[in-house]
C-alpha cells in the first residue's frame, strides 16, 4: 500500500482510508465506534481522514471492534508504527502546519498551476526569502530562514535517482512580477530555464494573450501516486494553509482544468524562449 517514497504522512492517510473502509463494511457509524473506544467522534473522523495520528494500541482496539484479526490486522498495526516515524520536514514543525510537504514527498507525479509565484520546487533561495518575507510580515528572521530551508530541501525530489515527475503551468504574471528586485528575479528566471532542461520537469507558460481560461479560479496542485489512484489529491493553497480535495468528481474536474490549461499554454520550447527573453531584459 505504500507510496514509492514511503512518507509517514501518506502512510497515515492510507491507514485512515482502510480503517474507514473496514468500519463501513462492519456497518458501524463513527459515533458508535467513538462510544465503544471512549473517545470523541471527531477523533475517529480525523483518524480516518489521515489528519490525526493513531497509536498501535488504538489500531488494535479499533480492529477488535470491527472483528478484524490475523495477518490483515498485523499489517495495519505495522502501518501505524511506520506512520509514527518522523519525516525530515517534522524538524520544522514550528513553521509547517499543513500535511502538504509530507504528501508531496511521497508523490510520484505533480501537476501544478501557478498564477502568482514560482512554485516552491523551482524557487531560488533568494526568491523564496523575498516572497516569504512579503507574504508573512509577522514572521521572525529565524522563521523565514526555516521556511526557506524547507523549500530548498523539498527540491531534492527533482534531483534524486528516481525523481518526481513535475509538470507545471505558469501564468505569465509569475514571470513579470519582480519579486526581490531585478537581480533576484533574473536569477530566478535563469533557474526556471535550467529546471526546464531536467527530463523529469515539463514547464509551460500561459501567456496573457490566452485571455480567459479554465484556471481563472486560481492556483492548485494535483499530487498523483502510481500505486493507487485512490491516493491522488488536489491541494488548493490559501493564506490559512490550504485545502485538500480528494473526491473523484473533484479530481476529475481539476484534471480536466489542467489539460485545458496545457492546451492553451505555450509549448515547453516556446515557454523557455519567452523566459530567456525576459531574463535578458534590463
N, C-alpha and C positions, 0 to 999 in steps of 0.2 A: 504493500500500500504506500510505501514511502516515495517521496519525490526524489529526483536524481541527486539533489544536494542534501537531503535529509534534515531540513530545517526543523528545529523543535517547534516553531510556530505552526508549520504545516502539519507536523505530527499531531499537535493538539487539535487542530481543525479536523483532521481525518478521524481521530478518536471520537470527537464530538459527533461527527456525522454518523459513525457506526453505532454509537450509543443511542442516538435519536432513532435510527432505523430499528434497532432491537426493541426500543420502547414501543414504537408503533406496532411492531409485529406482536408484542405481548398484549397489546390492547390497552396499555396503561396511559393515563394522562400525566402531564407534568406535575399537576397538583397532587395526584395520588402517589407518585414517586417521591415527591418532596415530603409528604406526610410520613411515608414509610422510612425515609432516611433522616427524618427530623431536621430538615433544613428548609430554606425558602424555595419557592417555585422559581424565583428569579435566578437562584444559583444553578439549578438544573438547566434552565434556559441558557445561561451564559456558558455552561459546560458544553452543551450541545452545539452551540454556535462557535465554539473554539475561542471565545473571548475570555474564558477563565480556565486556569489550570485545575488539575484534579490529581489527588494522590493515588497511589496503587491500592491502598486500603479502600478508598472511596469507590474506585472502579470495581473492586471485588464485591462491595456491598450492593452496588447498582446491578451488577451481573447476577448476583444471587437473587435479587428481586425479580429479574427477568427470567430466571431459570436457565441461564447460560453457564455451562460448565466445560471442562475438558480443555482441549488444545486451543479452541477459539477464545475462551476466557483468558488463558495464559498469554496468548498473543496480544490481547488488548491490555492486559496488565503490563506487559513489556513495553507496549507502545506508550503507556502512561509514564513509565520510567524514562524513556527516551525523550518524551515531551518536556520533562523537567530539566533536561540538560540546558546549559546556558550557551546561547549563540554569542558571537563576538560583539554584536550590537547591544547586548544587555549591559555591557560595561558603561554604556552611555544612557542608562535608564533615566537619568535626571533631565535629559533633553529630548528623549524619544517617548512619546505617549501612544503612538499608533503601532499596530501589528504589521504595518506595510513592509518594513525592512526585512523582517523575518520571512514573510511570504515571498518577497522579491528574491531572496537568497536561494529559495528552493525552486523558483520558476525555471522552465526550460525555454520559454519564449515570452517576450513582452511586446505588445503593441501600444504605442503611446502617441497621443495627440497633444501638443503644447501650443497654447495661444499667447502666453505671457513671458515665459522664461525658458532658457535652455534646460532640458531635463537633467536631473542630478547625475545620472550615469555619464553625462558628457560635459559636465562643467569643469572649468579650471578652478583651482583653489581661490584665486583672486576674485573671479566672478562670483563664486559661491559666497565668499565672505562679504562682498559688497551687497549681494542680493539679500542675504540673511540679515545683515545689519539694517537694511532699509525696511524689511518686512517685519522684523522683531526689534523695534526700538527699545523695548524694556529689557532685553537680554543683556547680561554682563559680557565683557570681553571673553571670559573663560567659556561661557555657554556658547557663544558664537563660534569659538575655536573648536569646541567639541562637536558642534553640528558640522563644521567644515571637515573635521577628521572622519566623521561618519560618512559623509558624502564621498570623500576620496577613497575610503575603504570599500564602499559599495562598488566602485568602478573595477575592482579586481574580477568581477563577474564576466567582464568583456575580454579579459586577457588570459584567463586560465586555459588549461589544456582542452577542457570541454566547455567552451564559452556559451554564455547565454546568447540566444538569437534575439537581436533588438531591432525592431522596425519602428521608426519614428517619423511623424509628420510634424513639421514646424511651421506655424504661421509666419508669414514674412515679418510681422510685427516683432517677433522674438529677435530677429536679426538686426532690426533697426533701432531697438531700444538700447541706448548707450549705458549699460549697467557698469558702474565702476570707473567710467571715464574712457577716453579714446584708446589708451594703451591696453587696458584690461579687456576692452571689447574686441580690439583687433586680435589679441592673443586667443580670445575665446572663439572667434570665427575661424582662426587657423586650426584650433583644436577640433572643431567640427569637421573640417576638411580631412584632418588626419584620421578621425574616427570613421569617416565615411569609407576609408580605404580598407578597414577591417572586414574580412569576409563574413563576420557574424553581424555586421551592422548595415542596415539599409536606411538611408536618410533622404527624405524628400521635403521640399519647401512648398507650402501652399501660398501662392502669390496673391497680392491684393487684387490683381486682375481677375481672380477666380470669382470675385463678387460674393453673393450669399451662397452658403454651402451647408452641408449636413452637420457640421460640427459647431454651429453657431451657439449651442447651449453651453459650450465651454470644454475645458481640459478634462481628459480622462486617460486612464491606463488600464489595459487588459493584461492580466497575468495568466499565462497558459501553462498547463502541466501535461506532459505526454502520457504518463501512466494512467491518468484518469481525468477525462474531461469534466467530471463532476467537481473537480477541484478548481476549475477556472473561476476567476473572479475579476470584476471591474472595480477599480478604485477611482473615485471622483474626489479630487483634493479640494479642501477649503480651509479657511483660516482656523477652524476648530479642530483640524486634524484630518478630516476626510470621511468618506462614506464608502463602505464595501457593498457591492451589488452582486448577487450570485444566482438569482432566479434564471431559469432557462430563457424566458422571454426578454429579460434584461440583457443577458449575454448576447442573444441573437440580435437585439436592437443595436448594441454597441459594435458588434462585429460588422453589421451592415454599414453603420456610420463610418467605420474605419475604412472599409472597402471603397465607399463613395469618396472619402477624403483623398485616398491614394490615387483614385482615378482622376480627380480634379487637380492634384498637385503636379509640380514639375517632375520629370524623371530624375532618378538619382544623379545622373551625369549633369543634367541641366541645373540641378539644385546645387551641386558642388561648384559649378561655374558661377552661379549667382553669388554664393558665399565668398568665393575667392575674389570676385569683383568688389564686394563690399569691404573685404579686408584690406584692399589696396587703396580705398578711398581715403582722403585726408581726414 
